[in-house]
Amino acid sequence: MSSCKRPLIGIAYADSSVRDQEMRIRTYVSRKYFHAVQKAGGDPILLPAPLLLPGQSSREFFERFVMRYLGLVDGLLMPGGEDVHPRFQGEDPLPTLDLVNPFRDEYELLLVEKARSEFSLPVLGICRGCQVMAIALGGKVHQDLAGVAGVQHSQKAPRWSTSHQVSVVEGSQLARAVKSPSGKIFTNSFHHQAVKEVPAGFVASGHTGDGVIEAIESREARFFVGVQWHPEETFDGDEYSRNLFSSFITAAST
């Protein structure tokens, strides 16, 4: 664990599966994530997936890095990105499945699993990160919200603008984190997948008006929350986004 006064927050490194003309893998994490962590009082550190060499057992190899990484940090942030391959929830891909990323899936699923079972770390999952949390711990996601959604979940407005309303369950970790007097918040939205089955020991703590799950959380952990929206994008202009990050950092400080 970090001995710094400001908690050290590990951010899973977003290895993109999109290649440029020179066939190099583009590796990135939006600066919005680590800027939000910094502004909320934490110190971010990126946790890249290690290179898996031919003939190595992926789980055994990833586990060595995951255990070392998680032993260094005070909290874990799982960022957004591509779809998780449905094989990790026992399904074949539907025609509407979007881009998937084999460089991220197994490593990030293991990060979440061990963060909960071995380290009891505070975890904040954002968009894909929320879906990774669900799948890693035994839940499932809709591969595509077509036919399920009744409101727009992939907004046409800028990323910094809020779009639809989320109702937050009273008394939940999320409610205590965002501190909305009305129990409702407006969020941005850029996803075509969402959690359909929460893992054992979890509850859905936020929904849109069409019933789509917008947030999940552990019944037991001190802070283990996944949200479908992108509070790092709205951090500067939205108090509920700032409150969510501040609550996560506070949990990582104790």
C-alpha positions as CSV (number, residue, x, y, z in Angstrom):
1,M,0.0,0.0,0.0
2,S,1.1,3.5,-0.7
3,S,2.4,5.5,2.3
4,C,1.7,8.9,0.6
5,K,-0.8,11.2,2.1
6,R,-2.6,11.4,-1.2
7,P,-3.8,7.9,-2.2
8,L,-2.3,6.2,-5.2
9,I,-4.9,5.3,-7.7
10,G,-4.1,2.6,-10.3
11,I,-5.8,3.1,-13.7
12,A,-6.0,0.1,-16.0
13,Y,-4.1,1.0,-19.1
14,A,-6.4,1.2,-22.2
15,D,-4.6,-0.8,-24.9
16,S,-6.6,0.0,-28.1
17,S,-7.2,-2.7,-30.6
18,V,-7.4,-0.2,-33.5
19,R,-4.3,0.0,-35.6
20,D,-2.9,2.8,-37.6
21,Q,-1.4,2.6,-41.1
22,E,2.0,1.5,-39.7
23,M,0.2,-1.4,-37.9
24,R,1.3,-0.3,-34.5
25,I,-1.0,-0.7,-31.5
26,R,-2.2,2.6,-30.2
27,T,-2.0,2.6,-26.4
28,Y,-3.8,5.4,-24.5
29,V,-5.7,6.5,-21.4
30,S,-7.6,9.7,-21.8
31,R,-6.1,12.4,-19.7
32,K,-9.5,13.2,-18.4
33,Y,-9.3,10.1,-16.1
34,F,-6.1,11.0,-14.4
35,H,-6.9,14.7,-14.3
36,A,-10.1,13.9,-12.4
37,V,-8.2,11.7,-10.0
38,Q,-5.7,14.4,-9.4
39,K,-8.3,17.2,-9.0
40,A,-10.2,15.0,-6.5
41,G,-7.0,14.5,-4.3
42,G,-5.4,11.3,-5.6
43,D,-2.2,10.5,-7.5
44,P,-2.8,8.4,-10.6
45,I,-0.5,5.6,-11.9
46,L,-1.2,3.6,-15.1
47,L,-1.3,-0.2,-14.9
48,P,-0.5,-1.6,-18.3
49,A,-1.3,-5.2,-19.3
50,P,2.0,-7.1,-19.7
51,L,3.1,-8.7,-22.9
52,L,2.0,-12.3,-23.0
53,L,4.7,-14.4,-24.7
54,P,3.9,-17.6,-26.7
55,G,3.5,-20.7,-24.6
56,Q,2.7,-18.9,-21.4
57,S,-0.4,-19.5,-19.4
58,S,-2.3,-16.2,-19.6
59,R,-4.0,-16.3,-16.2
60,E,-0.9,-17.4,-14.4
61,F,1.2,-14.8,-16.1
62,F,-1.3,-11.9,-15.7
63,E,-1.8,-12.9,-12.1
64,R,1.8,-12.2,-11.2
65,F,1.5,-8.7,-12.5
66,V,-2.0,-8.1,-11.1
67,M,-1.0,-9.1,-7.6
68,R,2.1,-6.8,-7.7
69,Y,0.2,-3.9,-9.1
70,L,-2.6,-4.1,-6.6
71,G,-0.2,-4.4,-3.8
72,L,1.1,-0.9,-4.7
73,V,-2.1,1.1,-5.0
74,D,-4.8,2.3,-2.6
75,G,-7.6,2.2,-5.2
76,L,-8.4,1.0,-8.7
77,L,-10.1,2.8,-11.5
78,M,-11.4,0.8,-14.5
79,P,-11.8,3.1,-17.5
80,G,-14.1,3.0,-20.6
81,G,-13.3,1.5,-24.0
82,E,-14.4,-1.3,-26.3
83,D,-16.9,-4.1,-25.7
84,V,-15.8,-7.1,-23.6
85,H,-15.8,-10.3,-25.6
86,P,-19.0,-12.2,-24.8
87,R,-17.1,-15.5,-24.4
88,F,-16.2,-14.3,-20.9
89,Q,-19.9,-14.6,-20.0
90,G,-20.4,-17.8,-21.9
91,E,-22.0,-16.4,-25.0
92,D,-21.3,-16.2,-28.8
93,P,-21.0,-12.7,-30.3
94,L,-24.2,-11.2,-31.7
95,P,-24.1,-9.5,-35.1
96,T,-24.4,-6.1,-33.3
97,L,-21.4,-6.6,-31.0
98,D,-19.0,-3.8,-31.5
99,L,-15.2,-3.7,-31.5
100,V,-13.6,-6.0,-28.9
101,N,-10.1,-5.9,-27.5
102,P,-8.2,-9.1,-26.7
103,F,-5.3,-7.1,-25.2
104,R,-7.5,-5.9,-22.4
105,D,-10.2,-8.4,-21.5
106,E,-8.6,-11.2,-19.5
107,Y,-6.1,-8.9,-17.8
108,E,-8.8,-6.4,-16.7
109,L,-11.2,-9.1,-15.6
110,L,-8.5,-10.5,-13.3
111,L,-7.6,-7.0,-12.0
112,V,-11.2,-6.6,-10.7
113,E,-11.5,-10.1,-9.4
114,K,-8.3,-9.8,-7.3
115,A,-9.0,-6.2,-6.2
116,R,-12.1,-7.5,-4.5
117,S,-11.1,-11.0,-3.3
118,E,-7.5,-10.5,-2.3
119,F,-7.1,-6.8,-1.6
120,S,-10.5,-5.3,-0.7
121,L,-9.6,-2.2,-2.6
122,P,-12.0,0.6,-3.4
123,V,-12.9,0.3,-7.1
124,L,-14.6,2.8,-9.5
125,G,-15.6,1.3,-12.9
126,I,-16.6,3.7,-15.7
127,C,-18.7,2.5,-18.7
128,R,-16.7,-0.5,-20.0
129,G,-15.2,-0.6,-16.5
130,C,-18.6,-1.1,-15.0
131,Q,-19.3,-4.0,-17.5
132,V,-15.9,-5.5,-16.6
133,M,-16.8,-5.4,-13.0
134,A,-20.0,-7.3,-13.6
135,I,-18.6,-10.0,-15.8
136,A,-15.5,-10.5,-13.7
137,L,-17.6,-11.3,-10.7
138,G,-20.2,-13.5,-12.3
139,G,-22.8,-11.1,-13.8
140,K,-23.7,-10.5,-17.5
141,V,-24.2,-7.6,-19.9
142,H,-26.5,-6.9,-22.8
143,Q,-24.3,-7.3,-25.9
144,D,-26.4,-4.5,-27.4
145,L,-29.2,-2.4,-26.1
146,A,-31.2,-2.5,-29.4
147,G,-34.7,-3.6,-28.5
148,V,-34.1,-2.9,-24.8
149,A,-33.5,0.8,-24.6
150,G,-36.2,3.4,-24.6
151,V,-34.0,6.4,-24.2
152,Q,-30.9,7.5,-26.1
153,H,-27.8,5.8,-24.6
154,S,-25.3,7.0,-27.1
155,Q,-25.8,10.7,-27.1
156,K,-25.3,13.1,-30.0
157,A,-24.3,15.9,-27.7
158,P,-20.6,16.7,-26.8
159,R,-18.9,14.4,-24.2
160,W,-18.9,17.2,-21.6
161,S,-22.7,17.7,-21.8
162,T,-25.2,15.7,-19.8
163,S,-27.9,13.8,-21.7
164,H,-30.4,11.6,-19.8
165,Q,-31.5,11.3,-16.2
166,V,-30.5,8.5,-13.8
167,S,-32.5,7.6,-10.7
168,V,-30.2,6.7,-7.8
169,V,-31.3,4.2,-5.2
170,E,-31.8,5.8,-1.8
171,G,-29.2,4.7,0.8
172,S,-26.8,3.2,-1.7
173,Q,-23.1,3.8,-1.9
174,L,-23.8,5.7,-5.1
175,A,-26.4,8.0,-3.4
176,R,-23.9,8.7,-0.6
177,A,-21.2,9.4,-3.2
178,V,-23.0,11.8,-5.5
179,K,-25.1,13.5,-2.8
180,S,-28.1,14.5,-5.0
181,P,-30.9,15.9,-2.8
182,S,-33.5,14.7,-5.3
183,G,-32.1,11.2,-5.9
184,K,-31.8,12.0,-9.6
185,I,-28.8,13.1,-11.6
186,F,-28.3,14.0,-15.3
187,T,-25.4,12.1,-16.9
188,N,-23.7,11.9,-20.3
189,S,-24.1,8.6,-22.1
190,F,-21.9,6.8,-24.7
191,H,-22.7,3.1,-24.5
192,H,-24.6,0.4,-26.4
193,Q,-24.1,-2.2,-23.8
194,A,-25.2,-2.4,-20.1
195,V,-25.3,-4.8,-17.2
196,K,-28.3,-7.1,-17.4
197,E,-27.5,-9.5,-14.5
198,V,-25.7,-8.1,-11.4
199,P,-23.2,-10.4,-9.7
200,A,-23.9,-12.2,-6.4
201,G,-23.5,-9.7,-3.6
202,F,-24.2,-6.7,-5.8
203,V,-27.2,-4.5,-6.4
204,A,-28.2,-2.2,-9.2
205,S,-28.1,1.3,-7.7
206,G,-29.0,3.5,-10.7
207,H,-31.4,3.2,-13.6
208,T,-32.6,5.3,-16.5
209,G,-36.3,5.8,-17.1
210,D,-36.4,2.8,-19.5
211,G,-35.1,0.5,-16.8
212,V,-31.6,0.0,-18.1
213,I,-29.1,-0.5,-15.3
214,E,-26.8,2.6,-15.1
215,A,-24.9,1.7,-11.9
216,I,-24.0,-1.3,-9.8
217,E,-22.3,-1.7,-6.4
218,S,-21.2,-4.3,-3.9
219,R,-23.4,-4.8,-0.8
220,E,-20.2,-5.5,1.2
221,A,-17.2,-3.5,0.0
222,R,-16.5,0.0,1.4
223,F,-16.5,1.4,-2.1
224,F,-17.0,-0.8,-5.1
225,V,-19.1,1.1,-7.7
226,G,-19.6,0.9,-11.4
227,V,-21.3,3.5,-13.5
228,Q,-22.3,3.5,-17.2
229,W,-21.7,7.2,-17.7
230,H,-18.4,9.2,-18.0
231,P,-18.0,11.4,-14.9
232,E,-14.4,12.2,-15.9
233,E,-15.7,14.1,-18.9
234,T,-18.2,16.2,-16.9
235,F,-15.9,16.7,-13.8
236,D,-15.3,20.4,-14.2
237,G,-18.9,21.4,-14.9
238,D,-21.0,18.9,-12.8
239,E,-20.9,18.7,-9.0
240,Y,-22.2,15.1,-8.9
241,S,-19.3,14.0,-11.1
242,R,-16.9,15.7,-8.7
243,N,-18.7,14.2,-5.7
244,L,-18.3,10.7,-7.1
245,F,-14.6,11.0,-7.7
246,S,-14.1,12.7,-4.3
247,S,-16.0,9.9,-2.5
248,F,-13.8,7.3,-4.4
249,I,-10.6,9.1,-3.4
250,T,-11.8,9.4,0.2
251,A,-12.5,5.7,0.4
252,A,-9.0,5.0,-1.0
253,S,-7.5,7.3,1.7
254,T,-8.8,5.2,4.6
